[in-house]
Structures are given as structure tokens and as C-alpha cells.
Amino acid sequence: MKFDTLQQGISFYKNYARISGFDTRLYSTKKRKSDGKISLKYCVCNKEGFRATPRLHVECKKKTNNQNGVLHSMIAEEDVQIFTLIDHKRNSKLHRVRYHLDNNRAECSCKMYKREGIPCRHILWVIKEKGLKSLPTAYVKTRWTKAAMSMPMFDLGGNLIEDTIKMEAMKRRWDTFGLK
């Protein structure tokens, strides 16, 4: 297949790869000796061949999880593992989860945790895959715990809301009578 420009060819192959469910990378280039212009550019699957400078160790697993998708690949660096997950519920969209080994924290490309404060299913899948039996405390927000109701509430100006104090008194009364 021939393209008018190099960029058109690269864009075509990247789009094809995205639809087919794999990643690409630019592999090598051949230039003409006469004028130094690029005559051939290889765009390959990201698992094809070897990098000129090996900087990452790549392990690939194929595990199926009917709810979340498939683990496409895992890249290990010094203190971070990068998981690439295929989400079959979202038109085979790829999500990248960066898992920090030193503090068991993860960041996902869907950014649900940053937006809503709730770990996404991609992060939960990685935590489960790492063999952790419980959710790391960094992900448990105070607002999810029973202690959230016992804390005083403030308005935007920083003033204590008196209704909170009244509610606490009512709860104590309900507890003494066995009402909930």
C-alpha cells in the first residue's frame, strides 16, 4: 500500500492497530544515500523484534476475566509495573494501570479515581492480580467509613453547621431506644 506522505501511512497503521486491538511502534528507517530523505519507515506491532536500546523488561500474560477483560501486556521497570488491559465492555478499549511497588498504589488511564475518588475496576483487577487480600488503606476514603458521620460538617465559609450537632444528638437518642 502506498501513501502520499509518511505521516498518512503511520496514522493509517496506528488506526488499524487500535481497531485490531494491538499497539504499534516505529521500528527502523531507511534513508536514500543521495539526498538523505526517508525512503522506507517500518511501523510494527509493539511486540515485534527488539529495541535498539533495551530499557524495559516485557512479560506478556494472557488471562481472561469475563467481567474486566484481558491482560494484554505487563511492563516492569525498577519500582513500577505497567499493566495494559483490554476492556471488552467498552469496545475493546485499552487501559494502562501504573502500579507502584513501593506503596501498592495504582493509577489508571481512565482517571476514575482522580475524578470520583473511587478505584476503577482496572485498578481493582491489578490489586487482585497482585494477590492483595484487602484494599490498600490509601484507597479507603474517610467518607466511606462510619467515622464520616461522627465528624462535624462545615459550610464553604468554614463555619460549623449546627444541624450536624443536632443530628448527632438525635442519633444518640435513637440508639438508646433501639431505633435506627
Secondary structure by P-SEA (a helix, b strand, c coil): cccccaaaaaaaaaaaaaaacbbbbbcbbbbbcccccccbbbbccccccccccccbbbbbbbbbbccccccccccccccbbbbbbbcccccbbbbbbbbbccccbbbbccccccccccccaaaaaaaaaaccccccccccccccccccccbbbbcccccccaaaaaaaaaaaaaaaaccc
